[in-house]
Amino acid sequence: MTPRRTGWTLALVSAALFMVTLDNLVVTTALPSIHRDLGGGIDSLEWTVNAYTLSFAVLLLTGAALGDRFGRRRMFGIGLAVFTVGSAAAALAPSIGGLIAARALQGAGGALVTPLTLTLLSEAFPAGRRGVALGIWSGISGLGVALGPVVGGAVVDGISWHWIFWLNVPIGLAVAPLARLRLNESFGPAGRVDLRGLVLASGGLFGIVYGLVRATALGWTSTIVLGSLTGGAVLVCAFMVWESRAPAPMLPLRFFRSRAFSATNAVSLAMYFGMFGSIFLLAQFFQIVQHYSPLQAGLRTLPWTAMPIIVAPIAGILSDRIGSRPLMFSGLALQSAALGWLATVLAPNAQYTSFIGPFMLAGAGMAMVFAPAANAVLSAVRPSEAGQASGATNAIRELGGVLGVAVLASVFTAAGGYASPSIFVAGLQPAVFVGAAVLGAGALAALAVPGIRRRAAAAQDVAEPATAVRAA
């Protein structure tokens, strides 16, 4: 592939990823304004966030499988179109029900786009140069996360909440036709869609994610939550049994026999659990406890959320040179230390300067994991299987984030609440400590990732059977 074509690929997948990641956090700052305009109770407002999370998490594996079967470029363009239509529908929503439906449509589009950004990038760059591209890709993703609260707060304060959705429309309208013109088409190894696998995986993930997002409101022992989690787990087990014997599995279970693949996904699960579960609560601290506006609160998180923009490209370059293991271990250890530090300085009247150090440490730690983890996962499978690996790792990461929010919110509710600033902090501190402990466990899991020499030997072992099949 020519340098010009690889440059277009990096630019287009990064722009699409930026749009999707920006939308993850941009809505949270707009919830009070949405409530004033559209009404609805607290449960309805929660579903403006949960509807996106649910459809996004459930359809990630499906998005990757459809890309492998019908063409990655084609499904990438369709995903962009669906996300753009969902954004316009959200901006025009006349009621809270209409907004929830539009958010679910956005999540479906995002589930098509996100895994395919990684697959398209993997195809465009050879293994030796992939780290640089993944570093830039991770930095752009970090930029979307960083700007989400800031853009949301600025738009809500300065214009109206409708414009947080209108912002996506010109990006989608520009990127979708360019993707068709500038990206190469590619397909996965499977000749047909594994329909039974799609149904079992989607149903299982729906049950688990639905149970998790409802656990905080209904309680972990409620019939709905227990039934949803149990049913989801049964379907996931059935999915694994089917995949072990399916002629063209959507997720080959032999991936998990690779130490690099399994350990890296354990690292990603732990990071999204600990860090994003903590961010969910810490993002509320500045508004609820210290009474800042949405924009002011968003600006105060920038030392944390903006660090990946700087550090992620460097981590991507280093992952090609020194391997993913030392970067992922250091990144998880830094995040664990940062959350432990934050928990000790949290107080209703805490000075903002006491948060800057741990925020920067946490952001740098996050950035040290994104690109190396993606590189390790892609290096553990054959190039033609990048789509399946990407879908799996994105689904596992998203599941970790949903699980982290649910568990840490339960810890917060058990120890504190929203009645007063002091009670809020009383619940926040133990929740953040739990997040730090999970990140520490993730750092230990990172030590199981093979070093760069062993990873190269494993990649050679993976490549040789594929070469032999082609030769035959």
C-alpha positions as CSV (number, residue, x, y, z in Angstrom):
1,M,0.0,0.0,0.0
2,T,1.3,3.4,-0.9
3,P,2.2,6.0,1.7
4,R,-0.5,8.3,0.4
5,R,-3.1,5.5,0.8
6,T,-1.9,4.6,4.4
7,G,-2.1,8.3,5.3
8,W,-5.7,8.5,4.1
9,T,-6.5,5.3,6.0
10,L,-5.0,6.7,9.3
11,A,-6.8,10.1,8.8
12,L,-10.2,8.6,8.0
13,V,-10.3,5.9,10.7
14,S,-9.0,8.4,13.3
15,A,-11.7,11.0,12.4
16,A,-14.4,8.3,12.7
17,L,-13.1,7.1,16.0
18,F,-12.9,10.6,17.3
19,M,-16.5,11.2,16.5
20,V,-17.6,8.0,18.3
21,T,-15.4,8.5,21.4
22,L,-16.4,12.1,21.7
23,D,-20.1,11.0,21.9
24,N,-19.4,8.6,24.8
25,L,-19.0,11.4,27.4
26,V,-20.4,14.5,25.7
27,V,-24.0,13.6,26.7
28,T,-23.4,13.3,30.4
29,T,-22.9,17.1,30.9
30,A,-26.2,17.8,28.9
31,L,-28.5,15.7,31.1
32,P,-29.9,18.5,33.2
33,S,-30.7,20.6,30.1
34,I,-32.3,17.6,28.4
35,H,-34.4,17.1,31.5
36,R,-35.6,20.7,31.4
37,D,-36.6,20.5,27.7
38,L,-38.0,17.0,27.3
39,G,-39.0,16.0,30.8
40,G,-38.8,12.4,32.0
41,G,-37.7,11.0,35.3
42,I,-34.2,10.0,36.4
43,D,-34.7,6.5,34.9
44,S,-35.4,8.0,31.4
45,L,-32.4,10.3,31.7
46,E,-30.2,7.3,32.6
47,W,-31.4,5.5,29.5
48,T,-30.2,8.3,27.2
49,V,-26.7,7.0,28.3
50,N,-27.6,3.3,28.7
51,A,-29.3,2.9,25.4
52,Y,-26.1,3.9,23.6
53,T,-23.9,1.7,25.9
54,L,-26.2,-1.3,25.5
55,S,-26.4,-1.3,21.7
56,F,-22.8,-0.4,21.3
57,A,-21.5,-3.2,23.6
58,V,-23.9,-5.8,22.3
59,L,-23.2,-5.3,18.6
60,L,-19.3,-4.9,18.6
61,L,-18.7,-8.6,17.7
62,T,-21.5,-8.4,15.1
63,G,-19.9,-5.3,13.5
64,A,-16.6,-7.1,13.2
65,A,-18.2,-10.2,11.7
66,L,-20.3,-8.3,9.2
67,G,-17.2,-6.4,8.1
68,D,-15.3,-9.7,7.5
69,R,-18.2,-11.1,5.5
70,F,-19.5,-8.1,3.5
71,G,-16.4,-6.0,3.3
72,R,-14.7,-3.9,5.9
73,R,-14.7,-0.6,3.9
74,R,-18.4,-1.1,3.0
75,M,-19.5,-1.8,6.6
76,F,-17.4,1.0,7.9
77,G,-19.2,3.4,5.6
78,I,-22.6,1.9,6.6
79,G,-21.7,2.3,10.2
80,L,-20.8,6.0,9.7
81,A,-24.1,6.5,7.9
82,V,-26.1,4.9,10.7
83,F,-24.2,6.9,13.4
84,T,-24.8,10.1,11.5
85,V,-28.5,9.5,11.0
86,G,-28.8,8.6,14.7
87,S,-27.0,11.8,15.6
88,A,-29.4,13.9,13.5
89,A,-32.4,12.0,15.0
90,A,-31.1,12.7,18.5
91,A,-30.8,16.4,17.8
92,L,-34.4,16.5,16.4
93,A,-35.9,14.2,19.1
94,P,-39.3,15.6,20.2
95,S,-39.5,13.5,23.3
96,I,-37.3,11.6,25.7
97,G,-38.4,8.3,24.2
98,G,-37.4,9.5,20.7
99,L,-34.0,10.6,22.1
100,I,-33.4,7.2,23.7
101,A,-34.3,5.4,20.4
102,A,-31.9,7.7,18.5
103,R,-29.1,7.0,21.1
104,A,-29.6,3.3,20.5
105,L,-29.2,3.9,16.8
106,Q,-26.0,5.8,17.4
107,G,-24.7,3.0,19.5
108,A,-25.4,0.5,16.7
109,G,-23.5,2.7,14.2
110,G,-20.6,3.1,16.6
111,A,-20.4,-0.7,17.1
112,L,-19.9,-1.1,13.3
113,V,-17.3,1.7,13.1
114,T,-15.1,1.1,16.2
115,P,-13.7,-2.5,15.6
116,L,-13.3,-1.8,11.9
117,T,-11.1,1.2,12.5
118,L,-8.5,-1.1,14.1
119,T,-8.9,-3.7,11.4
120,L,-8.5,-1.2,8.5
121,L,-5.5,0.3,10.2
122,S,-3.9,-3.1,10.8
123,E,-4.3,-3.9,7.1
124,A,-2.8,-0.6,6.0
125,F,0.4,-0.8,8.1
126,P,2.9,-3.6,8.3
127,A,3.7,-5.0,11.8
128,G,7.0,-3.1,12.1
129,R,5.3,0.3,11.5
130,R,2.0,-0.5,13.1
131,G,2.9,0.9,16.6
132,V,3.3,4.4,15.2
133,A,-0.1,4.3,13.5
134,L,-1.7,2.8,16.6
135,G,-0.1,5.5,18.8
136,I,-1.7,8.2,16.6
137,W,-5.0,6.3,16.6
138,S,-4.9,6.1,20.4
139,G,-4.0,9.8,20.7
140,I,-7.0,10.7,18.6
141,S,-9.2,8.5,20.6
142,G,-7.8,10.1,23.8
143,L,-8.6,13.5,22.2
144,G,-12.2,12.5,21.8
145,V,-12.4,11.4,25.5
146,A,-10.6,14.6,26.6
147,L,-12.9,17.0,24.7
148,G,-16.1,15.1,25.5
149,P,-16.9,16.9,28.8
150,V,-15.4,20.2,27.6
151,V,-17.2,20.3,24.3
152,G,-20.4,19.1,26.0
153,G,-20.2,21.8,28.7
154,A,-19.3,24.5,26.2
155,V,-22.1,23.7,23.8
156,V,-24.7,23.3,26.5
157,D,-23.7,26.5,28.2
158,G,-23.3,28.5,25.0
159,I,-25.9,27.2,22.6
160,S,-28.2,24.2,23.4
161,W,-27.9,20.5,24.1
162,H,-29.2,19.7,20.5
163,W,-25.8,20.8,19.1
164,I,-23.8,18.1,20.9
165,F,-25.5,15.8,18.4
166,W,-25.4,18.1,15.4
167,L,-21.6,18.3,15.7
168,N,-21.4,14.7,14.4
169,V,-23.4,15.3,11.3
170,P,-20.8,17.2,9.2
171,I,-18.0,14.8,10.3
172,G,-20.1,11.8,9.2
173,L,-21.1,13.4,5.9
174,A,-17.5,14.2,5.1
175,V,-15.8,10.9,6.2
176,A,-18.3,8.4,4.7
177,P,-17.9,9.3,1.0
178,L,-14.1,9.8,1.4
179,A,-13.9,6.3,3.0
180,R,-15.5,4.8,-0.1
181,L,-13.0,6.6,-2.4
182,R,-9.8,6.3,-0.4
183,L,-9.9,3.1,1.6
184,N,-9.1,-0.4,0.2
185,E,-11.7,-3.1,0.5
186,S,-10.8,-6.2,2.4
187,F,-12.6,-9.3,3.7
188,G,-12.0,-11.7,6.6
189,P,-11.4,-15.5,6.4
190,A,-14.9,-16.7,6.8
191,G,-17.0,-17.2,3.7
192,R,-20.3,-16.7,5.3
193,V,-21.9,-15.1,8.4
194,D,-22.0,-17.4,11.5
195,L,-25.7,-16.6,12.2
196,R,-26.1,-18.9,15.1
197,G,-23.0,-17.4,16.7
198,L,-24.2,-13.9,16.1
199,V,-27.6,-14.6,17.8
200,L,-25.9,-16.3,20.8
201,A,-23.2,-13.7,21.2
202,S,-25.6,-10.8,20.9
203,G,-28.2,-12.3,23.2
204,G,-25.5,-13.2,25.8
205,L,-23.9,-9.8,25.8
206,F,-27.4,-8.1,25.9
207,G,-28.3,-10.1,29.0
208,I,-25.0,-9.3,30.8
209,V,-24.8,-5.7,29.9
210,Y,-28.5,-5.0,30.6
211,G,-28.2,-6.7,34.0
212,L,-25.1,-4.5,34.8
213,V,-26.6,-1.2,33.7
214,R,-29.8,-1.9,35.8
215,A,-28.0,-3.2,38.9
216,T,-27.4,0.2,40.4
217,A,-31.0,1.2,40.1
218,L,-32.7,-2.1,40.9
219,G,-30.1,-3.8,43.2
220,W,-27.9,-6.8,42.5
221,T,-30.4,-9.2,44.0
222,S,-33.5,-8.1,42.0
223,T,-35.2,-10.7,39.9
224,I,-34.6,-8.7,36.7
225,V,-30.9,-8.2,37.3
226,L,-30.3,-11.8,38.4
227,G,-32.4,-13.2,35.6
228,S,-30.7,-11.0,33.0
229,L,-27.2,-11.8,34.2
230,T,-27.9,-15.6,34.4
231,G,-29.6,-15.7,31.0
232,G,-26.7,-13.8,29.5
233,A,-24.1,-16.1,31.0
234,V,-26.0,-19.2,29.8
235,L,-26.1,-17.8,26.2
236,V,-22.4,-16.9,26.3
237,C,-21.6,-20.5,27.4
238,A,-23.8,-21.8,24.6
239,F,-21.9,-19.4,22.2
240,M,-18.6,-20.8,23.3
241,V,-19.8,-24.4,22.8
242,W,-21.1,-23.6,19.3
243,E,-17.9,-21.7,18.3
244,S,-15.8,-24.7,19.3
245,R,-17.5,-26.8,16.6
246,A,-18.8,-24.2,14.1
247,P,-17.3,-24.6,10.6
248,A,-16.7,-20.9,10.2
249,P,-16.7,-19.4,13.8
250,M,-17.1,-15.6,14.2
251,L,-14.7,-15.9,17.2
252,P,-12.2,-18.8,17.0
253,L,-11.7,-20.0,20.6
254,R,-8.1,-20.8,19.8
255,F,-7.4,-17.1,20.1
256,F,-7.6,-17.6,23.8
257,R,-4.9,-20.3,23.8
258,S,-2.5,-17.5,22.9
259,R,-1.0,-16.1,26.1
260,A,-0.6,-12.7,24.5
261,F,-4.2,-12.5,23.4
262,S,-5.7,-13.7,26.7
263,A,-3.4,-11.7,29.0
264,T,-3.8,-8.5,27.0
265,N,-7.6,-8.8,27.1
266,A,-7.4,-9.4,30.9
267,V,-5.4,-6.2,31.1
268,S,-7.9,-4.2,29.0
269,L,-10.8,-5.6,31.1
270,A,-9.1,-4.5,34.3
271,M,-8.2,-1.1,33.0
272,Y,-11.7,-0.2,31.7
273,F,-13.2,-1.6,34.9
274,G,-11.0,0.4,37.3
275,M,-10.4,3.6,35.3
276,F,-13.7,4.2,33.6
277,G,-15.7,3.1,36.6
278,S,-13.8,5.7,38.7
279,I,-14.1,8.4,36.0
280,F,-17.9,7.9,36.1
281,L,-18.0,9.0,39.7
282,L,-15.1,11.4,39.8
283,A,-16.6,13.4,36.9
284,Q,-19.6,14.1,39.1
285,F,-17.4,15.3,42.0
286,F,-16.7,18.8,40.6
287,Q,-20.4,19.5,39.8
288,I,-22.1,17.9,42.8
289,V,-19.6,18.5,45.6
290,Q,-17.8,21.6,44.4
291,H,-20.7,23.2,42.4
292,Y,-18.9,23.9,39.2
293,S,-20.7,24.3,35.9
294,P,-20.5,21.5,33.2
295,L,-17.9,23.5,31.3
296,Q,-15.8,24.3,34.4
297,A,-15.9,20.6,35.5
298,G,-14.9,19.4,32.1
299,L,-11.9,21.8,31.9
300,R,-10.7,20.6,35.3
301,T,-10.5,17.0,34.1
302,L,-8.2,18.0,31.2
303,P,-4.9,17.1,33.0
304,W,-6.2,13.6,33.1
305,T,-8.1,13.2,29.8
306,A,-5.6,15.2,27.7
307,M,-2.5,13.2,28.6
308,P,-3.2,10.4,26.0
309,I,-2.9,13.0,23.2
310,I,0.8,13.5,24.2
311,V,1.8,10.1,25.6
312,A,-0.1,7.6,23.4
313,P,1.9,8.2,20.1
314,I,5.1,7.8,22.1
315,A,3.8,4.6,23.6
316,G,2.9,3.3,20.2
317,I,6.4,3.9,18.8
318,L,7.9,2.2,21.9
319,S,5.7,-0.8,21.6
320,D,7.3,-1.7,18.3
321,R,10.8,-1.4,19.9
322,I,10.5,-2.8,23.4
323,G,7.3,-4.8,23.3
324,S,3.9,-4.2,24.9
325,R,4.5,-5.9,28.3
326,P,6.6,-3.2,30.0
327,L,4.4,-0.4,28.8
328,M,1.2,-2.1,29.9
329,F,2.6,-3.1,33.3
330,S,3.9,0.4,33.9
331,G,0.6,2.0,32.6
332,L,-1.6,-0.1,34.9
333,A,0.7,0.5,37.9
334,L,0.7,4.3,37.3
335,Q,-3.1,4.3,37.1
336,S,-3.5,2.2,40.3
337,A,-1.1,4.6,42.1
338,A,-2.9,7.6,40.8
339,L,-6.3,6.4,42.0
340,G,-4.9,5.5,45.4
341,W,-3.4,9.0,45.6
342,L,-6.8,10.6,44.5
343,A,-8.7,8.7,47.2
344,T,-6.4,10.1,49.9
345,V,-6.9,13.8,48.9
346,L,-10.6,13.7,48.2
347,A,-12.5,16.1,50.4
348,P,-15.5,18.4,49.9
349,N,-13.3,21.5,50.2
350,A,-10.2,20.0,48.5
351,Q,-8.1,22.4,46.5
352,Y,-8.0,21.8,42.8
353,T,-4.2,21.8,42.8
354,S,-4.2,18.6,44.8
355,F,-5.8,16.7,41.9
356,I,-3.4,17.8,39.1
357,G,-0.6,15.4,40.0
358,P,-2.8,12.2,40.2
359,F,-4.8,13.3,37.2
360,M,-1.7,13.6,35.0
361,L,-0.3,10.3,36.4
362,A,-3.6,8.5,35.6
363,G,-3.8,10.0,32.1
364,A,-0.2,9.0,31.3
365,G,-0.9,5.5,32.5
366,M,-4.0,5.2,30.3
367,A,-2.0,6.3,27.3
368,M,0.7,3.7,28.0
369,V,-1.9,0.9,27.6
370,F,-4.1,1.8,24.6
371,A,-1.7,1.4,21.6
372,P,0.5,-1.4,23.1
373,A,-2.6,-3.4,24.0
374,A,-4.0,-3.1,20.4
375,N,-0.5,-4.0,19.0
376,A,-0.3,-7.1,21.2
377,V,-3.7,-8.3,20.3
378,L,-3.1,-7.8,16.5
379,S,0.3,-9.5,16.7
380,A,-1.3,-12.6,18.4
381,V,-3.5,-13.4,15.4
382,R,-3.1,-13.8,11.6
383,P,-3.5,-10.6,9.6
384,S,-6.7,-12.0,8.0
385,E,-8.2,-12.5,11.5
386,A,-7.6,-8.9,12.7
387,G,-11.4,-8.2,12.4
388,Q,-12.4,-11.1,14.7
389,A,-9.7,-10.2,17.2
390,S,-10.7,-6.5,17.1
391,G,-14.3,-7.3,17.7
392,A,-13.5,-9.5,20.6
393,T,-11.2,-7.1,22.4
394,N,-13.5,-4.1,21.9
395,A,-16.4,-6.1,23.4
396,I,-14.3,-7.2,26.3
397,R,-13.1,-3.7,27.0
398,E,-16.7,-2.3,26.8
399,L,-17.9,-5.0,29.1
400,G,-15.1,-4.1,31.6
401,G,-16.3,-0.4,31.5
402,V,-19.9,-1.3,32.1
403,L,-19.0,-3.7,34.9
404,G,-16.7,-1.1,36.5
405,V,-19.5,1.5,36.5
406,A,-22.0,-0.9,38.0
407,V,-19.7,-2.3,40.7
408,L,-18.1,1.0,41.8
409,A,-21.5,2.7,41.8
410,S,-22.8,0.0,44.1
411,V,-19.8,0.5,46.4
412,F,-20.5,4.2,46.3
413,T,-24.2,3.7,47.1
414,A,-23.4,1.3,50.0
415,A,-20.9,3.7,51.7
416,G,-22.4,7.1,50.7
417,G,-24.8,8.9,48.4
418,Y,-25.9,12.3,47.1
419,A,-27.5,13.7,50.2
420,S,-24.6,16.1,50.9
421,P,-21.0,16.8,49.8
422,S,-19.5,14.9,52.8
423,I,-21.7,11.9,52.2
424,F,-20.8,11.9,48.5
425,V,-17.1,11.8,49.3
426,A,-17.7,9.1,51.9
427,G,-19.0,6.9,49.1
428,L,-16.5,8.0,46.5
429,Q,-13.4,7.2,48.5
430,P,-13.9,3.4,48.9
431,A,-15.2,3.2,45.3
432,V,-12.0,4.8,44.0
433,F,-9.9,2.5,46.2
434,V,-11.6,-0.6,44.7
435,G,-10.8,0.8,41.2
436,A,-7.2,1.2,42.3
437,A,-7.1,-2.5,43.5
438,V,-8.5,-3.8,40.2
439,L,-6.0,-1.8,38.2
440,G,-3.2,-3.2,40.4
441,A,-4.5,-6.7,39.5
442,G,-4.4,-5.7,35.9
443,A,-0.8,-4.7,36.2
444,L,0.0,-8.2,37.4
445,A,-1.9,-9.7,34.5
446,A,0.3,-7.6,32.1
447,L,3.3,-9.5,33.3
448,A,1.9,-12.6,31.6
449,V,2.1,-11.0,28.2
450,P,5.1,-12.5,26.2
451,G,8.1,-10.3,25.7
452,I,8.9,-8.9,22.2
453,R,11.2,-11.8,21.2
454,R,8.7,-14.5,22.2
455,R,5.9,-12.5,20.6
456,A,7.9,-12.4,17.3
457,A,8.4,-16.2,17.5
458,A,4.7,-16.8,18.2
459,A,3.8,-14.6,15.2
460,Q,6.1,-16.6,13.0
461,D,4.4,-19.8,14.3
462,V,1.0,-18.3,13.4
463,A,2.1,-17.2,10.0
464,E,3.7,-20.5,8.9
465,P,0.5,-22.5,8.9
466,A,-1.3,-19.8,6.8
467,T,1.7,-19.8,4.4
468,A,1.5,-23.6,4.1
469,V,-2.2,-23.5,3.4
470,R,-1.7,-20.9,0.6
471,A,1.1,-23.0,-0.8
472,A,-1.0,-26.1,-0.8
